[in-house]
Amino acid sequence: MTSDILYCRDSDSTDDVAKNMGRNKVRRLAVLDVNKRLVGIVTLGDLASHTNYLLCGEMLGKICREAA
């Protein structure tokens, strides 16, 4: 487990969520509402099957690449 909890907001765009995952090298994010309550978990697979699969593929590449 990581010490920091990474999350997105339920109001974030799917592209922003995918980029957030790529930047942080994670495949899942907690989803919080405006009151900072957990309302779900979003996975890269969820995004790929319902939105911009090309962007998700690019982000998966970033996630899987080892740090230089």
C-alpha positions in Angstrom: 0.0 0.0 0.0 1.0 3.6 -0.5 1.0 6.1 2.2 -0.8 8.7 0.1 -4.3 8.3 -1.1 -4.6 9.3 -4.7 -8.1 10.3 -5.9 -10.1 12.2 -8.5 -13.4 14.1 -8.2 -16.7 12.9 -9.6 -16.7 16.1 -11.6 -13.3 15.5 -13.3 -13.3 14.8 -17.0 -12.4 11.3 -18.1 -9.4 12.6 -20.0 -8.1 14.4 -16.9 -8.6 11.2 -14.8 -6.7 9.1 -17.4 -3.9 11.7 -17.4 -3.8 11.7 -13.6 -3.4 7.9 -13.6 -0.6 8.1 -16.1 1.2 10.8 -14.2 0.9 8.9 -10.9 1.5 5.5 -12.5 -1.6 3.9 -11.0 -4.4 1.9 -12.6 -7.1 2.8 -10.0 -8.3 6.0 -8.3 -10.7 6.6 -5.5 -13.6 8.9 -6.7 -14.6 11.6 -4.2 -17.6 13.9 -4.3 -17.7 17.6 -3.4 -17.9 16.7 0.3 -14.8 14.5 0.0 -16.8 11.4 0.5 -15.9 8.2 -1.4 -18.4 7.6 -4.1 -16.6 4.9 -6.1 -13.4 3.6 -7.6 -12.5 4.1 -11.2 -10.0 1.9 -13.1 -8.1 2.5 -16.3 -10.2 -0.4 -17.7 -13.4 1.4 -16.9 -12.1 4.5 -18.8 -10.9 2.4 -21.7 -14.2 0.6 -22.2 -16.3 3.8 -22.0 -14.3 6.7 -23.3 -11.1 7.6 -25.1 -9.4 4.2 -25.4 -6.4 5.7 -27.4 -5.6 8.1 -24.5 -6.0 5.2 -22.0 -3.6 3.1 -24.1 -1.1 5.9 -24.0 -1.5 6.3 -20.2 -1.1 2.5 -19.7 2.2 2.8 -21.5 3.3 5.5 -19.1 2.1 3.4 -16.1 4.0 0.3 -17.3 7.2 2.1 -18.3 9.9 1.9 -15.6 11.3 5.1 -14.3 14.4 6.2 -16.0 
